[in-house]
């Protein structure tokens, strides 16, 4: 049951990070942007609003047992994204490039998959397991 709960939580975080960081493809390129970069176009308020779901990813990672040093890495990613993202216009370009939410879900995925090395079940984020 705990594994099912973790898997459901992880899938929600993975979907959220995708929406925040890479939901739209810029036509004619392979580059993707998400709601985080778009929200950053609204000075002050947009970056504050984007920080809330980013903080939720860190909180859920804590609840799922991510070690402190990895939580610190996630927190640094959020702080860097929020700090540089708050610079008008240039910050939105930074948000689109840095993709802190995808980075943070990758940190969690790596940790959860390492715990599953015993070979029980499919790894987190493996679409073939769906």
N, C-alpha and C positions, 0 to 999 in steps of 0.2 A: 504493500500500500504506500509506504513512504517513497518508494521508487516511482510509483505512478504519480504521486503528488509532485515530486521533483520534476518529472518529465513534463507534466502539464504546466507547471510554473515556468520551466525553461522554454517551452514552446511559446507561451505568452510573451516572455521577454524577447525571444528571437523575433517574433512578429512586430513587437513594439519598436525594437531597434531598427528593423528594416523600414518601418514607416518613418521613423525619425531621421534616418540617414540615407536611404536609397530607394525611395518609392517611385521617383520620376526619372526617366532617362532623358537627357538633353538630346534633342533630335540631331542626327548626323554624327553623334559621338557614342562612345561606350560609357561616358561619365554619367553618374546618377547622383541626384540630390534628394533630400527628404524634407520633412516638415521642420526640422531643426534649423536648417539653413534658410528656409522661407520665413519662418517666424523671426529669425534674426534681422530681417529687413525692417521690422518694427522696432525702432530704437528703445532700448531699455526693457520694455515690457515683453517683447518677443523672446529675448534671451532668458529672462526670468521664468517665463512660461515653459520654455524648452528645458530648463534645469530641473523642473519638477519630475517629469518622467525619467530623466537621467538619474536622479536621486533614487527613484523607485527601483530602478534596475540594481543599484548598489544595495539598497535595503533588502530586496529579494535575494540577492546573492549572499548576503549575510545570513538570512533565514535558511538558505540552502547549505550553509556550512562552509562557505568560502573562507579560507584562512585570512587572518588579519593583514599580512603583507600584500596579499592580492587585492583585498578590499582597499588598501591604501593606494595601490596602482590604479584601481578604478576611480577612486576619489580624485586622484591627480588628473586623470583623463577628463573628468567632469569639470574640475577647476580650470584646466587649460582651455577646454572648449568654451566655458562660460566667460573667462577672462578675455581671450582673444576674439571670441564671437561677439563680444559687446562693442567692438570697434565698428563704427558705421560702415556699411557696404563691404569693406575688406573682411570684416568678421564673418559675414555670410559666406564668402569665398573660402575662408579658413574652415568654417563648419562643414562645408560641402566636401572639403579635402580630408579633414582630420577624422571625421566619423567616429566620435568618441563612444557612442552607444554600441555600434558594432564591435568596436575594440573591447568594450566591457563585457559584452555577451561572449566574445571569443575567449576572454580570460576565464569566465565561468565555465564555458564548454570544455576548455582544456582541463580544468580542474575536475569536472564531473567525469570526463572520459578517462582520466588517469585513475580515478577511483574505480572505474569499471573494467580495468585491465584483467580482472579475473575471468573475463569472457562471458559474463552473464548479461544477455540482452545486447541490443544494438547500441552503438554509441550515440550520445546526444548530438542532435543536428544532422544525423544521417537520414536523408530523405528516403532512402531505400527501406527504412524500417517502418514507414507509414503504410 
